[in-house]
Amino acid sequence: MARPSDSPRVLVIGCGALVKELHHVIRANRLDNVSVECLPAALHNHPTKIPAAVRSKLETATGYESIFVAYGDCGTGGRLDALLDEFGVERLPGAHCYQFFAGLEAFERMQMEEPGTLYLTDYLAKHFDRLIWRGLGLDRWPELAVDYFGNYRRVVHLAQANDPDRDRDATRAAKRLGLLYERKMVGYGEMEPALVRLSSRRDFATT
């Protein structure tokens, strides 16, 4: 059943690496009052640019009772949180998407078990070549792989869906880097309840 017509109009400003999952949660929960605008996933490689990109979206958003940011801190060193405090806007919990997909306690256990872990979501597994291999220039200077990943021991694929194609992508990425491979089915973690909760709230930023 669709949301009542008086539900607050909500804008989600999201990372492009989450676009499929965000739209899936919205459709599955019939959050008809929620719209999504995503920033380029390539910002993963340039986290210092994330706050300015989010600011641009916040400053031009109109016609919404609530705004929510679908990012973790994502390497901004607290600068994203400072920006969101300025606008009175909330974001997803955790330091990054791996943490809110896996859940805080589960992620901390994985980190304690093996700090040298490279995490991949379904999106990052699918686009490993474009976002990570070519994005870091390893197609031109493959010798840099040792500098980037020399201290890693394993790849953990935090899977959002049971998709054999993504499993193959993640396995291939681990093999390419010479790392051990593990897969953990985590689904949408803390992202789904956060979106469902915000869809009926009216006490976020008003634009």
C-alpha atoms as one frame of an Amber mdcrd trajectory, in Angstrom:
protein
   0.000   0.000   0.000   1.332   3.447  -0.908   2.192   5.972   1.754  -0.549
   8.458   2.715  -0.605  11.596   0.614   0.298  13.711   3.659   3.578  11.857
   4.261   6.574  14.212   4.304   8.432  14.576   1.024  11.876  13.144   1.661
  15.047  13.553  -0.389  17.852  11.045   0.007  21.236  12.295  -1.185  23.193
   9.116  -1.721  26.479   7.669  -2.836  26.304   6.337  -6.376  27.605   3.010
  -5.083  24.298   2.601  -3.208  21.863   3.566  -5.950  20.575   0.035  -6.651
  20.132  -0.763  -2.966  18.441   2.560  -2.193  15.891   2.102  -4.962  15.293
  -1.514  -3.957  14.522  -0.537  -0.347  12.218   2.247  -1.513  10.296  -0.079
  -3.843  10.138  -2.985  -1.389   8.750  -0.763   1.367   6.595   1.372  -0.949
   8.169   4.597   0.214   6.455   6.626  -2.479   7.294   9.902  -0.747  11.066
   9.305  -0.940  13.190  10.572  -3.846  16.848   9.746  -4.446  19.636  11.827
  -5.957  23.049  10.161  -6.114  26.551  11.548  -6.404  29.248   9.801  -8.486
  30.548   6.581  -6.955  34.054   7.608  -8.054  34.116   9.989  -5.079  35.138
   6.867  -3.124  38.628   7.510  -4.468  38.521  11.209  -3.523  36.767  11.400
  -0.124  37.905  14.971   0.520  35.567  16.033  -2.294  32.481  14.391  -0.759
  31.474  17.246   1.614  31.521  19.866  -1.151  29.491  17.617  -3.451  26.919
  16.975  -0.715  26.799  20.693   0.114  25.948  21.492  -3.500  23.002  19.081
  -3.365  21.810  20.425  -0.016  21.932  24.042  -1.170  19.879  23.374  -4.295
  17.299  20.971  -2.824  13.821  22.498  -2.675  10.335  21.222  -1.987  11.234
  18.614   0.636  10.183  18.448   4.280  13.107  16.149   5.097  16.560  15.412
   3.736  18.727  12.424   4.568  22.256  11.626   3.430  23.050   8.033   2.472
  26.766   8.135   3.232  28.906   7.033   6.124  31.790   9.280   7.073  33.515
   7.622   4.090  36.985   8.939   4.805  36.051  12.611   5.186  37.578  12.776
   8.658  34.463  14.271  10.243  34.080  17.008   7.639  30.869  15.492   6.314
  29.376  15.404   9.811  30.340  19.051  10.347  28.511  19.953   7.150  25.420
  17.953   8.090  25.345  19.560  11.535  25.304  22.929   9.769  22.205  21.904
   7.798  20.584  19.818  10.541  20.626  16.685   8.389  21.199  13.051   9.429
  23.201  10.387   7.633  23.514   6.619   7.728  25.207   5.223  10.850  28.844
   4.193  10.807  32.143   5.147   9.274  31.406   3.713   5.821  28.995   1.534
   3.856  30.794  -1.655   4.896  29.987  -0.895   8.509  26.287  -0.137   8.066
  25.786  -3.068   5.685  27.523  -5.550   8.011  26.285  -3.978  11.243  28.573
  -2.233  13.716  29.288  -5.195  15.996  29.777  -7.683  13.148  32.098  -5.314
  11.330  34.193  -4.719  14.452  34.530  -8.500  14.892  35.750  -8.867  11.310
  38.269  -6.083  11.804  39.601  -7.619  14.997  39.838 -10.993  13.288  41.877
  -9.596  10.385  42.688  -5.872  10.167  44.198  -6.395   6.722  40.840  -6.824
   4.995  39.670  -5.240   1.771  35.859  -5.060   1.748  33.723  -5.182  -1.369
  29.987  -4.572  -1.656  28.028  -5.947  -4.632  28.490  -2.625  -6.421  32.222
  -2.469  -5.830  32.625  -6.105  -6.859  30.782  -5.451 -10.118  32.754  -2.280
 -10.856  36.102  -3.351  -9.406  37.988  -2.744 -12.642  36.551   0.730 -13.240
  36.473   2.103  -9.706  39.440   0.398  -8.087  41.832  -1.057 -10.655  41.606
   1.718 -13.239  40.454   4.287 -10.685  43.721   3.904  -8.794  45.768   3.842
 -12.005  46.743   0.179 -11.670  45.974  -0.465 -15.333  48.883   1.867 -16.141
  51.138   1.170 -13.183  50.298  -2.344 -11.911  53.413  -2.300  -9.730  51.562
   0.149  -7.450  49.289  -2.703  -6.333  51.947  -3.615  -3.764  51.863  -0.079
  -2.357  48.068  -0.009  -2.196  47.330  -3.570  -1.092  50.594  -5.006   0.215
  49.355  -5.013   3.812  46.052  -6.700   3.008  45.504 -10.405   3.621  41.979
 -11.056   2.405  38.983  -9.760   0.475  35.602  -9.973   2.209  32.600  -9.648
  -0.084  29.724  -8.161   1.927  26.945  -9.375  -0.345  23.623  -7.545  -0.611
  21.982 -10.250  -2.755  22.520 -13.879  -3.716  23.952 -13.087  -7.133  26.397
 -15.583  -8.715  27.697 -12.878 -11.063  28.734 -10.676  -8.150  30.296 -13.657
  -6.415  32.408 -14.309  -9.500  33.352 -10.636  -9.731  34.496 -10.556  -6.108
  36.381 -13.836  -6.416  38.139 -12.543  -9.536  39.106  -9.318  -7.731  40.627
 -11.246  -4.826  42.554 -13.487  -7.197  43.832 -10.478  -9.127  45.201  -8.984
  -5.920  46.570 -12.302  -4.668  44.382 -12.224  -1.548  42.274 -14.805   0.250
  38.539 -14.567  -0.412  35.502 -14.746   1.870  31.842 -14.012   1.243  29.357
 -12.877   3.877  25.692 -12.416   3.069  24.657  -9.219   4.906  21.785  -7.827
   2.815  21.021  -4.133   3.412  22.034  -4.092   7.054  21.136  -0.881   8.861
  20.308   1.024   5.669  16.771  -0.335   5.269  15.448   0.447   8.782  17.014
   3.911   8.594  15.192   4.713   5.343  11.892   3.307   6.580  12.174   5.332
   9.777  12.949   8.610   8.065  10.107   8.241   5.548   7.522   9.192   8.167
   9.489  11.729  10.207   9.079  15.476   9.950  11.855  16.693  12.214  14.803
  16.707   9.809  15.956  19.722   7.850  13.237  21.757   6.159  14.033  23.415
   2.850
